């Protein structure tokens, strides 16, 4: 099968540090190639993903991530280069509005964000025939009048993640420097539990810097340390060394990549019972779910008694890149079976 993948224009694929969507696109692209499929990737020109890429794309521009004009131009360039693919799989927000593709090429769009009012209006106006993939059952349940064609959890290449059978003490927090991510609550939980906390967080935008200086920085001390924004190797080292990942999210997050990354190292997750967390964490086995600071603190203290190998096994079984690729190939195949394209017999031989 020949698959066209369209990444957002803002961050390279793979991302040098923070970039959940771009990490997923990279993992999917390399996994599809490993499974024997042809892939062409449309991403920023400074991307390094080792698959064939669309030429004449622009470099990443994370400082202008709200530019709809730039995103649409990116999508149009991508679609112009994908007239010979079997399926287009789009990971942008505005792509579903574009009509550039020939009508006989099926298109899927994975929804990486929440169904807020703006995104609901966009997906309500999308091109007929576009199939939508949600990344969690919870996200799909919030789609209201938008038809969801499949739910496919993200995956990572667990083989590349070192398993840590023992921790070195202390908890960790990873994410954005944003109130919704629950960093303030993580500090409160760690201090109530009497367990040191190390923080790795993205802090590039003015709002993130203001939140850090106004709210988080005054709380730092010998027991709460901010390490900065971490590269992938540093992130996995921090996760593997920790007794638990604290993820007290304060919003209905569609999918928490950091949770499955933690499980892959063997480190359990302590999270609030919101968004996708109940789908990812097996309460009492691979971590704990709680609703209050005190409940989360008690859960954090209980992580010492969990079997870290159970977290690793769960990541291998439910959140591997191989499982994600199988799910998407099955979905692509279903789209092709419903497509009116007349040359399906020639491509079917390549499945």
MARBA-108878 format. One line per field, with one value per residue (C-alpha): residue number from 1; residue in one letter; y, x, z. Coordinates in Angstrom, 3 decimals, decimal comma, padded with zeros to 6 digits. Last residue first. Layout:
<gunus>
nr <- [NUM	...]
rest <- [A	...]
c2 <- [Y	...]
c1 <- [X	...]
c3 <- [Z	...]
</gunus>
This chain:
<gunus>
nr <- [351	350	349	348	347	346	345	344	343	342	341	340	339	338	337	336	335	334	333	332	331	330	329	328	327	326	325	324	323	322	321	320	319	318	317	316	315	314	313	312	311	310	309	308	307	306	305	304	303	302	301	300	299	298	297	296	295	294	293	292	291	290	289	288	287	286	285	284	283	282	281	280	279	278	277	276	275	274	273	272	271	270	269	268	267	266	265	264	263	262	261	260	259	258	257	256	255	254	253	252	251	250	249	248	247	246	245	244	243	242	241	240	239	238	237	236	235	234	233	232	231	230	229	228	227	226	225	224	223	222	221	220	219	218	217	216	215	214	213	212	211	210	209	208	207	206	205	204	203	202	201	200	199	198	197	196	195	194	193	192	191	190	189	188	187	186	185	184	183	182	181	180	179	178	177	176	175	174	173	172	171	170	169	168	167	166	165	164	163	162	161	160	159	158	157	156	155	154	153	152	151	150	149	148	147	146	145	144	143	142	141	140	139	138	137	136	135	134	133	132	131	130	129	128	127	126	125	124	123	122	121	120	119	118	117	116	115	114	113	112	111	110	109	108	107	106	105	104	103	102	101	100	99	98	97	96	95	94	93	92	91	90	89	88	87	86	85	84	83	82	81	80	79	78	77	76	75	74	73	72	71	70	69	68	67	66	65	64	63	62	61	60	59	58	57	56	55	54	53	52	51	50	49	48	47	46	45	44	43	42	41	40	39	38	37	36	35	34	33	32	31	30	29	28	27	26	25	24	23	22	21	20	19	18	17	16	15	14	13	12	11	10	9	8	7	6	5	4	3	2	1]
rest <- [X	X	X	X	X	X	X	X	X	X	X	X	X	X	X	X	X	X	X	X	X	X	X	X	X	X	X	X	X	X	X	X	X	X	X	X	X	X	X	X	X	X	X	X	X	X	X	X	X	X	X	X	X	X	X	X	X	X	X	X	X	X	X	X	X	X	X	X	X	X	X	X	X	X	X	X	X	X	X	X	X	X	X	X	X	X	X	X	X	X	X	X	X	X	X	X	X	X	X	X	X	X	X	X	X	X	X	X	X	X	X	X	X	X	X	X	X	X	X	X	X	X	X	X	X	X	X	X	X	X	X	X	X	X	X	X	X	X	X	X	X	X	X	X	X	X	X	X	X	X	X	X	X	X	X	X	X	X	X	X	X	X	X	X	X	X	X	X	X	X	X	X	X	X	X	X	X	X	X	X	X	X	X	X	X	X	X	X	X	X	X	X	X	X	X	X	X	X	X	X	X	X	X	X	X	X	X	X	X	X	X	X	X	X	X	X	X	X	X	X	X	X	X	X	X	X	X	X	X	X	X	X	X	X	X	X	X	X	X	X	X	X	X	X	X	X	X	X	X	X	X	X	X	X	X	X	X	X	X	X	X	X	X	X	X	X	X	X	X	X	X	X	X	X	X	X	X	X	X	X	X	X	X	X	X	X	X	X	X	X	X	X	X	X	X	X	X	X	X	X	X	X	X	X	X	X	X	X	X	X	X	X	X	X	X	X	X	X	X	X	X	X	X	X	X	X	X	X	X	X	X	X	X	X	X	X	X	X	X	X	X	X	X	X	X	X	X	X	X	X	X]
c2 <- [-005,357	-005,141	-007,306	-004,993	-002,163	-003,653	-004,846	-001,403	000,238	001,395	003,894	003,926	003,635	001,457	-001,325	001,314	002,833	-000,597	-001,230	002,087	001,073	-002,305	-000,548	001,919	-000,808	-002,790	000,344	001,143	-002,437	-002,320	001,091	-000,472	000,819	-002,147	-005,197	-003,693	-000,879	-003,388	-005,553	-002,571	-001,525	-005,080	-005,228	-002,359	-004,502	-002,024	-001,753	001,444	003,053	003,225	006,552	008,094	006,782	008,376	011,673	011,335	010,819	013,811	016,009	014,891	012,874	009,630	007,158	004,804	003,131	000,098	-002,373	-000,524	001,360	000,088	003,396	004,128	004,102	005,759	008,509	009,375	012,458	012,704	010,458	012,294	010,586	008,544	006,655	003,574	003,466	000,360	002,344	001,631	002,702	006,161	006,572	005,428	008,182	010,820	010,360	011,488	011,236	013,394	015,465	016,283	019,045	019,451	016,749	015,257	013,394	012,434	009,848	007,310	005,883	007,778	006,696	005,316	008,493	010,740	008,603	008,534	012,316	012,799	010,535	012,338	015,861	017,665	021,140	022,582	020,639	022,239	020,847	020,374	018,940	021,355	024,251	025,451	026,890	030,520	029,303	027,644	030,370	033,766	032,897	029,600	030,857	033,910	031,751	029,491	032,502	033,937	030,697	028,527	026,640	022,883	020,984	018,522	018,558	016,608	015,903	014,767	012,529	013,604	012,541	015,987	017,546	015,349	016,029	019,810	019,872	017,732	020,061	023,035	020,995	020,067	020,012	022,446	025,144	025,215	024,705	021,816	018,195	015,934	015,478	013,214	011,291	010,578	007,545	005,671	003,304	-000,413	-002,673	000,148	-000,888	000,971	002,380	001,652	-001,635	000,221	001,893	004,185	003,890	006,156	004,729	004,169	004,965	004,630	006,292	009,176	011,082	014,664	015,532	015,467	014,564	014,325	010,523	010,181	011,977	009,612	006,567	007,734	008,868	009,626	008,841	010,762	009,701	012,361	011,521	014,931	017,728	019,226	021,782	019,966	019,243	022,955	023,858	021,161	022,416	025,911	024,834	022,457	018,839	018,286	017,903	015,199	014,268	011,837	012,599	009,948	010,531	008,131	008,949	008,842	012,500	013,732	015,720	019,517	019,963	021,319	021,647	018,352	019,730	022,524	020,696	018,761	015,031	013,875	010,265	010,119	006,693	004,877	007,388	008,735	012,222	012,868	015,716	018,274	017,172	018,167	021,554	022,215	021,149	023,490	026,376	025,639	025,630	028,915	030,673	029,301	030,922	030,027	028,103	031,132	030,746	027,014	027,742	024,560	024,894	025,157	022,219	022,081	018,292	015,751	013,198	009,632	008,011	008,529	011,214	014,118	017,121	020,476	020,799	020,748	017,681	015,878	012,200	009,613	006,026	002,688	-000,298	-003,290	-003,375	-001,560	001,208	001,481	001,599	004,368	006,536	005,703	006,480	009,754	010,783	009,977	011,996	014,926	014,871	014,847	017,600	018,595	017,801	017,647	016,661	013,754	015,195	018,918	021,314	023,840	022,463	019,817	016,297	014,877	011,160	009,740	005,968	003,531	000,000]
c1 <- [-001,409	000,476	-001,878	-004,713	-003,008	-003,586	-007,116	-008,065	-007,679	-011,283	-011,361	-014,849	-013,462	-015,242	-012,634	-009,907	-011,232	-011,363	-007,762	-006,692	-008,324	-006,569	-003,315	-004,009	-004,620	-001,565	000,603	-000,628	000,047	003,573	004,184	003,545	000,839	-001,330	000,918	004,381	003,141	001,255	004,354	006,434	003,892	003,672	007,476	007,382	005,539	003,878	004,775	006,804	003,848	001,927	003,438	002,312	-001,209	-001,313	-000,241	-002,835	-005,596	-004,412	-004,250	-007,723	-009,268	-007,300	-006,047	-003,165	-000,361	000,334	-001,534	-003,700	-005,617	-004,725	-003,655	-004,239	-008,021	-008,555	-006,076	-007,823	-009,591	-009,746	-009,273	-006,228	-002,921	-000,238	001,767	003,955	007,572	008,503	010,329	007,504	004,942	006,506	006,324	002,691	001,927	003,935	001,763	-001,365	-004,390	-007,505	-006,708	-009,873	-008,397	-006,571	-003,967	-002,456	000,320	002,957	005,305	006,391	009,384	011,633	014,918	013,255	011,261	014,296	016,321	013,437	013,211	016,972	017,061	014,086	015,408	014,342	012,919	014,256	015,429	013,143	013,790	011,346	012,756	015,693	013,470	011,073	007,729	008,468	009,369	005,999	003,351	004,485	007,784	006,591	003,162	004,714	007,172	004,368	002,308	005,284	005,840	008,936	008,653	008,423	008,714	010,972	010,346	012,012	010,005	011,173	008,797	007,225	003,739	002,308	005,279	004,882	001,137	001,509	004,230	002,089	-000,884	001,138	002,295	-001,263	-001,036	-003,940	-001,957	000,707	004,460	004,110	004,784	006,867	006,649	008,910	008,932	011,836	013,989	016,506	014,050	014,349	013,515	014,279	013,350	015,245	012,978	013,851	011,936	008,883	008,498	005,647	001,895	-001,135	-004,591	-006,835	-010,563	-012,311	-014,907	-015,915	-018,971	-019,169	-022,503	-021,141	-017,443	-017,035	-017,342	-014,616	-012,148	-012,998	-012,613	-009,134	-007,126	-010,083	-009,882	-011,992	-012,829	-013,023	-015,751	-017,384	-014,800	-014,876	-017,400	-018,397	-014,738	-013,978	-017,007	-016,133	-012,556	-013,658	-016,171	-013,767	-013,438	-010,023	-006,847	-005,000	-007,787	-006,433	-007,625	-008,261	-008,491	-009,557	-008,282	-011,106	-012,076	-008,693	-007,118	-007,274	-010,560	-009,100	-011,267	-010,058	-006,485	-007,211	-006,218	-003,217	-002,565	-003,645	-003,541	-003,833	-004,594	-003,641	-001,022	-000,452	-001,974	000,094	002,431	-000,361	-001,800	001,359	001,669	-002,004	-001,526	001,442	-000,458	-003,372	-001,067	000,578	-002,736	-004,058	-001,180	-001,605	001,675	003,730	006,699	006,937	008,009	009,365	011,072	008,929	008,154	009,757	010,074	007,640	009,484	010,688	011,266	014,068	012,357	014,831	012,508	014,061	011,807	008,664	006,500	004,833	005,733	005,623	005,258	005,441	004,418	006,474	005,785	009,066	007,875	004,622	006,552	008,836	005,868	003,803	006,634	007,417	003,751	003,343	006,415	005,161	001,834	003,516	006,070	008,499	012,162	013,940	010,641	010,684	009,412	010,138	007,700	005,200	004,128	001,644	002,306	000,755	001,238	000,711	000,349	001,232	000,000]
c3 <- [001,097	-002,214	-004,257	-003,273	-005,143	-008,572	-007,833	-006,514	-009,908	-010,179	-007,318	-005,829	-002,278	000,304	000,263	000,231	003,448	005,128	004,104	005,596	008,895	008,998	008,165	011,001	013,582	012,517	012,701	016,224	017,394	015,947	017,543	020,938	023,270	024,258	024,590	024,947	027,187	029,348	029,655	030,780	033,385	034,721	034,913	037,393	039,944	042,297	045,983	045,719	043,964	047,261	048,358	045,079	045,643	049,087	047,552	044,776	047,327	049,345	046,259	045,239	042,388	042,243	039,638	040,388	038,504	036,353	038,569	041,103	038,441	034,991	033,455	029,767	029,395	032,816	031,809	028,535	029,841	033,615	036,652	037,955	037,493	039,233	036,628	037,054	035,821	033,845	031,158	028,706	031,302	031,391	027,631	027,798	030,308	028,470	025,399	027,271	024,987	024,576	027,702	029,629	031,768	035,078	034,566	037,728	035,857	038,431	036,945	039,517	041,404	039,038	037,413	034,296	033,719	034,076	031,687	029,222	029,217	028,895	025,826	024,263	024,817	027,981	028,530	031,777	034,843	037,437	040,930	043,810	047,077	047,432	046,387	043,734	044,824	043,887	040,359	039,759	039,962	038,667	036,966	035,475	034,458	032,819	030,885	029,650	028,569	026,696	024,734	024,983	028,279	027,730	030,993	032,789	036,530	039,333	042,494	045,943	047,963	051,268	050,107	050,880	049,092	046,026	045,803	046,133	043,478	041,164	041,765	040,553	037,564	036,611	032,826	032,501	034,340	031,587	031,566	029,151	030,036	032,257	036,042	038,077	041,353	043,667	044,246	042,135	040,465	039,802	036,848	034,398	030,844	028,126	025,420	021,782	021,740	023,056	019,679	020,664	020,232	019,990	020,581	017,589	017,711	014,360	012,092	014,343	013,078	014,350	016,016	019,587	019,374	023,160	023,317	020,681	022,951	025,796	023,573	022,725	019,695	017,448	013,741	011,228	007,692	004,980	002,468	002,421	002,848	006,316	007,574	010,787	011,373	011,446	013,593	016,137	016,145	017,149	019,815	021,548	020,499	022,008	019,959	018,018	015,625	013,040	009,534	006,915	003,188	000,458	-003,054	-005,638	-005,151	-006,414	-003,560	-003,523	-001,684	001,554	004,685	006,197	006,117	008,592	011,758	010,482	010,953	007,482	006,269	002,487	001,015	-002,204	-003,272	-006,794	-006,417	-003,306	-004,290	-004,819	-001,469	000,393	-001,259	-000,457	003,173	003,712	002,090	004,462	007,500	006,548	006,068	009,355	011,223	014,912	015,143	014,144	016,542	015,819	012,246	010,693	007,312	004,143	001,847	-001,601	-001,648	-000,219	001,871	001,360	004,776	007,289	009,438	009,464	009,291	008,378	005,311	007,444	006,841	003,959	004,210	001,424	002,572	000,775	002,905	004,053	007,802	008,473	006,161	008,108	011,382	010,155	009,171	012,268	014,685	012,916	012,808	016,510	017,463	015,367	017,192	020,610	019,999	022,759	022,078	018,706	017,066	014,585	012,327	012,541	014,308	012,909	009,546	010,771	009,441	006,263	005,614	002,123	002,037	-000,747	000,000]
</gunus>
